[in-house]
Each structure stands twice: as structure tokens, then as C-alpha cells.
Amino acid sequence: MASAEKQTKDYWTLQEIAERWNCSHSTVLTHCHTGELRAVDVSTNRRKRSHYIVPNESLLAFEQSRETPPPERPAIRRNRLKVRPGEVIEFFT
């Protein structure tokens, strides 16, 4: 799916979101049931299986709320302690 198409889509099915996030359909459905991801039930018969679509704004808001901030500074790289051949301590003698 082209990145331009991702920006112009108004509604997403749960399967499309699962493919976008590389996860299962049930994971996306769980986010909808918990209320984290706002979805609209468009099924014709409310007593049977539900069919959800997710507005693009809701999807983008959910993804933005789940973003992790970049690290404040890079981790300090420590040099490995170099031991000279004569300074090796024999523990098992």
C-alpha cells in the first residue's frame, strides 16, 4: 500500500489496520473494545457479528498516543577493561 494512499483514506477496516501494524485482527479489535481506538459499527444487524471501521483521525490519534519519544541522549559507551597477560587472576587453581 502506498504511503500517499495511507494519508488520503477516510476509514480503515480492522483487517487493514492489522496489516499496517503487522498484528492480528483480534489485537485491533481488543483496542476497539477497550476504547483506546475509536471505531464505528457499520453492521446492518446489531444482533449478529459486528463490522467495524475506524476513522482516519482516530487511527492517527491512537498511533500518536502510542509513539515513544526519542532518547534524550545517546547511551554512554564504556571502554572494555583491558587486562595485561601477567595480571590475570587464577580463580580455579
ABEGO torsion letter per residue (X at the ends): XBAAAAAABABBBAAAAAAAAGBBAAAAAAAAAAGABBBBBABABAABBBBBBBBAAAAAAAAAAABBBBBABBBBBBBBBBBBAAABBBABX
